[in-house]
Amino acid sequence: MKVIVVGSSGFVGTELIRQAITSPAVTSVVALARRETPVPESLKDSSDAAKLTSVVCDDFLNYSDNVKQHLSNADACIWLMAVTPRNSSKMPWDEVRKICSDYTIAGLEELSKAPRNNTTKPLRFVYVSGANAERDQSKKPWVLGDYCLMRGEVETRVLDFAKNSNNAIEAYIVKPGLIRDPQQGNIVTNTFHNVLTSVISLPIVSLHDVAATLLSQATEGIEKETLECDDITRIGGSKQSPEK
Ligand SMILES: NC(=O)c1ccc[n+]([C@@H]2O[C@H](COP(=O)([O-])OP(=O)(O)OC[C@H]3O[C@@H](n4cnc5c(N)ncnc54)[C@H](OP(=O)(O)O)[C@@H]3O)[C@@H](O)[C@H]2O)c1
């Protein structure tokens, strides 16, 4: 199957691309980002880098014809593009909102119009949000309140878009807590994260499990509309990658 990964150049994207090009279920991966998505380092023998096509997009509100062409005939899209809370403090709020919300809906609109040969199945859209994103706009979280409400609002917009898409799109939401790569970090940063996450009640999930869950949702189908951290650990943990 053909999978599109939007926001492929970042932290989660790199691990997701690594797993996707190793997955027998995936025949091609289009990695869409504002810069080139490199082939991940230290690939397993079973990986096939030829499955990966890196596509650079310079306008996520008005896709070029070249980008539109790469969206055609896709079976699934995993949407990782967003401004993370840490980066959101470095830019104007309107810009954060545009990237997190407007770009996502513009992407859905293009995907729902993209030609898809030989299938009447909806395109599977897996939207990665965050554990503390709040859909109920009357319940502002005490930490990063505006950010969490905005990401929750995007979740609702994604689900509503799919429901009104005339079966062109089926949408799912994945809500990780703090994502940790066990290969990186040290005792100081890990301790800091442990304290921080316990203060704001944010679970920690592993990078492997997040990527494996996203890939599983995209390729095998979805067990429920919204996956929380416990689901990510359960599904991701059952998908241990082969050694080679
Ligand atoms: N990391 C975590 O602990 C964590 C926890 C919970 C949820 N999440 C969610 O998981 C998703 C992926 O997170 P991540 O950690 O992989 O984030 P990341 O490393 O910052 O990557 C985000 C992606 O979005 C792109 N992006 C950011 N600003 C952009 C802009 N103005 N125009 C176009 N592209 C832009 C980045 O491009 P560049 O590479 O060029 O910057 C990158 O491809 C996000 O929705 C995030 O909120 C992450």
The ligand as a Gaussian input file, in Angstrom:
#p B3LYP/6-31G(d) Opt

LIG

0 1
 N        7.579000      14.877000      20.458000
 C        6.687000      14.631000      21.426000
 O        7.057000      14.330000      22.591000
 C        5.215000      14.677000      21.111000
 C        4.313000      14.368000      22.125000
 C        2.943000      14.349000      21.872000
 C        2.492000      14.684000      20.594000
 N        3.390000      14.988000      19.621000
 C        2.851000      15.326000      18.304000
 O        3.396000      14.468000      17.318000
 C        3.490000      15.186000      16.078000
 C        4.920000      15.082000      15.562000
 O        5.771000      15.615000      16.559000
 P        7.368000      15.652000      16.414000
 O        7.910000      15.498000      17.777000
 O        7.824000      14.771000      15.309000
 O        7.565000      17.197000      15.983000
 P        8.747000      17.857000      15.127000
 O       10.009000      17.099000      15.292000
 O        8.764000      19.298000      15.463000
 O        8.242000      17.648000      13.616000
 C        7.069000      18.275000      13.177000
 C        6.990000      18.301000      11.670000
 O        6.209000      19.461000      11.323000
 C        6.982000      20.299000      10.460000
 N        6.721000      21.712000      10.628000
 C        6.818000      22.452000      11.749000
 N        6.540000      23.739000      11.453000
 C        6.292000      23.789000      10.124000
 C        5.964000      24.828000       9.217000
 N        5.890000      26.109000       9.596000
 N        5.772000      24.530000       7.923000
 C        5.878000      23.277000       7.494000
 N        6.214000      22.219000       8.308000
 C        6.398000      22.504000       9.603000
 C        8.426000      19.988000      10.820000
 O        9.282000      20.422000       9.777000
 P       10.853000      20.699000      10.087000
 O       11.461000      19.349000      10.358000
 O       11.339000      21.342000       8.849000
 O       10.890000      21.592000      11.301000
 C        8.350000      18.469000      10.961000
 O        8.307000      17.862000       9.701000
 C        3.028000      16.607000      16.378000
 O        1.657000      16.727000      16.110000
 C        3.247000      16.715000      17.874000
 O        2.441000      17.708000      18.465000
 C        4.732000      14.992000      19.835000

